[in-house]
Amino acid sequence: MNSGGYTYLKVKAKEGDVWVAIPETTLKTGQKVVCSPGMTMTDFESKSLGRTFASIIFSPGLASPENILGGGGHGNMATAGANNDFNAALQAEHGGHGGGMGAMGGAAAMGGAAMAASGGSAGAIVPSKEIKVEKASGDNACTVGECFARAKELNNKKVRVRGKVVKVSRMIMGRNWVHIQDGTGNPMENTHDLVVTTTAEPALDSIVTVEGTLHANRDFGAGYKYNAIIEDAEIK
């Protein structure tokens, strides 16, 4: 079932039937899938579907082909790791209520209610959209995909990226958390959605050029870790 930006799967696993939600993906009944580890939610009420799941795993998506072929440790969907936070997306899907959200309470207690609603890490990645934006100009220009692919090389360096604003979480820890996409990167590896922190307030769906310092493996705690993030950015 597709709803609210997610695909809800009822999977026959060796543990029995398991419900898994992943970013919206085209799949067929009977297709074999391996889902990346995610966060297990109990008594989760989906507002968009109008139903409650006794237990459901929110996964970042399907595992990469090499993990499927090589085992990769992702086959047991019932042993979902709690480090993949879907707090922002889950709060929106759940209607903003805190009750019955299982493991989410721990993350909120660690990071505070504001942090739980932030742009946070894998949990708040916006599903890939049909977007094609031309690369910014200049010597320090990168695409979204390049920011992830070259994160170690570009760590602590100024970069300029052009993309479409697909999500804005305002005034978390004194700044706005802006998600941009340009059509590059790999949705299967969550390298298509780049988070930018800024004091600017770009409009949703606007095409912007951001310039700021790229940080690799930035860890804010409470499970909010970014392989690549641009901080203190100016937006034009």
Secondary structure, DSSP 8 states (H G I E B T S, - for coil): -EETTEEEEEEEETTEEEEEEEES----TT----B---EEEEEEEETTTTEEEEEEEE-SSB--HHHHHH-TT---TTS--TTS--HHHHHHHHTT--TT-TTHHHHHHHHHHHHHTS--TGGG-----S-------STTEE-HHHHHHTHHHHTTEEEEEEEEEEEEEEEETTEEEEEEE-S-S-GGGT-S-EEEEES----TT-EEEEEEEEEEEEE-STT-EEEEEEEEEEE-
